[in-house]
Amino acid sequence: MKTVSSKFLIEDSPCAVAILDVDMRFIAHSKIWQQEFTPDFDSIIGHLYYDILPNTPEALREMYSECLQGASILDNGIKFILPNGSIQWLNCKINHWKDEKGMLGGLMIMLEDVTETKRREELLLKAEQVARIGGWEVDMTTNKVYWTEVTKEIHEVAKNFTPTIEQGINFYKEGESRDTITLLFSEALANGTPWDTELMITTAKGKELWVRARGEAEMVNGKCSRIYGTFQDIDDQKKFALNYKEVTDKLTAATVGANFGIFNFDIVNNVLTWDESMYRIYGVKEEDFSGEFEAWRSGLHADDIERCDNEVAMSLSGEKSFDSEFRIIWPNGEVRHIRGIVIIQRDAEGNAIKMIGTNWDVTELKNTQLELKKSQDSFSGAFENSNTGMALVGLDDDWIKVNQSLCNSLGYTEDELMQTSFKDISHPDDYKASSELLQELKNNERQSFQIEKRYYHKKGHLIYAILMVTAVRNIEGELSHFVKQVMDISHRKIAEKKMSRMVEVTSEQNESLLNFAHIVSHNLRSHSSNLSMLSGFLSTEENETERKNLLRMLVDASESLNETVLHLNEVVQVKVGAIDKMKRVNLRKTIKNVKKNLGLLLKDKNTSCTMDIPENLTINAIPAYVDSILLNLFTNSIKYSSPERPPKIVISTENIANHTVLTFSDNGLGIDLKRHGKKLFGMYKTFHRNKDAKGIGLFITKNQIEAMNGRIEVESKVDVGTTFKLYFESAAA
């Protein structure tokens, strides 16, 4: 920096230039710098840079520091965020300078504020992205193709993708679009002809899009040097336009076929103009129509004239728009139904000056509506008065409408039932099957189905029914809803169960009689043979001692025969008239009485007994049988208790369906059910070497509980204990 001329060159520089020393003090600057960056100062020479420009962004400060270390920076457009939050774009050229001795003298800074230019570029880029408009260019001297970022996005290619001319053309959909762009490109290349057209492309990911392609050729000496243009994604707009055209075409066709007429009434001059369809709708010839308002009014049905006059008056006053149905009478006397809509045009003062409207013949529609109403009334009557439960159910399984018969079957009011769904009231084991069939209806694989199902009554018990479901479709053939009929067959199912039970009981009784016959035959024959043999020995024996011994044996045999006869008689009596003797029995009270009667025995064996039974729990049973069963269970628990531990008895109840289940558990010797399970309830069957065991108790117990329409189940593990479950009929509340 050794000459004055250098200083003048810097001052007159067309760029914003500043020369700083190593302390960042201004040594020199251009006038442009003063105007653009420090206009508020008369002189900045000798001042520190950051005192003059305290809002210098941190990123620029760091760049200055790097250059003071020997670096050089050249960048066309750096975005800086100023301390106040505003944004500034600068073109920067920063270099260090050295003095005559080669020592670092400071910085030479050249800055250009390009914020406005960059802002416009950003807005333009944003607009291109929003409008999905990209640019493209083909340099015909090098055959190189350039695509903007938006153009690449539309083609769904990578940002670093560079196409050839052939690749660019091949993105257009094969057929009309590709043939068209090829022809347009060739004409531009040969003659400079521009184009602006809408075609389809297939993107790199296989997606078909409508695009607007524009191209222009740049000719030099009659030869094309480059072709460039824009490329816009118009897929949404194009598809909308195509759909709109399709709808418009359909509407036009529908208007022609719907017997649709248009009229124009000049109110001021009382001139009524009809199109051709209006004459056809009103059944009059054009030459017979006077073209006045009264001519239209005179064709109205007498019963509709006054109403139409009022509606026209309200329309003219602005009180109400005219949109009405009325009847007309053709010259041949035929009555037709007309729908009319009118738009009123008014002058600047708001006075009605013109009526423009449409009329169309809705006679067939009205007749159809009347027939439909009759059909609906007929269905509604059948629906409401049917003895079968009926419901209209939506595709989401929610009720649309239910009849009273269905409410009666399920015990709900209509409002209560409408708060549930078919799933809520269905037995879960049956719902899956009906759902699968319902899905077949939805898939149009069948039109209806019938299935037997169970439903829950409001009170909790099961209702047996036959469900019949029919699919209902709308005029387009789409599934609308279902008609479900629920035929209550609970009484039939109860009768079937009773019949089945009777057959089962009969079978059991026959089997019992057969077993009883075998037992009688076997046991009495054994006793008979024994008595006969003893009598024979006694008649021939002369030794007095032996005779006494034989007499004693004869007495024992007689007592044994008597005991057997008593047991057999007891078995016979179990089921004789059992059902007629059943009554309400308080189960807890009965157990306590049996326990009290066995108090000494329980105490002697140090037996603990816990009981979890409600105070007022009652069952349908024969009191004597319940006493006998409980007595047998208690005594068996003591008789077959383990010598290793004190006897423990636990008694509880639970409700299952319509039965009260009594659970009676002990911790005794247990029974090997794998070995003895099938003969557990057999007569004279014993499973332990207990001298008091007769093998008759469980046999009698099983017969007694079955005589009361119940059943007995057993679970047991050797040396762990035994649990009996007895099913009694629950007494009605």
Protein Blocks (a to p, Z undefined) as FASTA:
>chain_A
ZZfklmmmmmmpcbdcddddfkopafbdcfklmmmmmmmbfblghiafklmmmmlcfklm
mmmmmmmnopacddehiadddfkopacdddddddddddfkopafbdcdddddfklmmmmm
mmmmmmmmmnopacddddfklopacddfklmmmnopafklccdfklmmmmpcghjklmmm
mmmmmmmmmnopacddddddddfkopacddddddddddeehiafbdcdddddfklmmmmm
mmmmmmmmmmmmmmmmnopacddddfklopacddfklmmmnopafklpgoiaklmmmmpc
fklmmmmmmmmmmmmnopaccddddddddfkopacdddddddddddfkopafbdcddddd
fklmmmmmmmmmmmmmmmmmmmmmpcbdcddddfkopafbdcfklmmmnopafklmmmmc
fklmpcfklmmmmmmmmmmmmnopafbdcdddddddfkopacdddddddddddfkopafb
dcdddddfklmmmmmmmmmmmmmmmmmmmmmmmmmmmmmmmmmmmmmmmmmmmmmmmmmp
mbfklmmmmmmmmmmmmmmmmmmmmmmmmmmmmmgoklmmgccddfklmmmmmmmmmmmm
mmmnopacdddddfklccdddfklmmmmmmmmmmmmmmmccfkbccddddddddehjbcc
dddddfbebpafklmmmmmmpghiafbdcfkbgolmmmmmmmmmmmnopacdddddehkb
ccdddddddddZZ
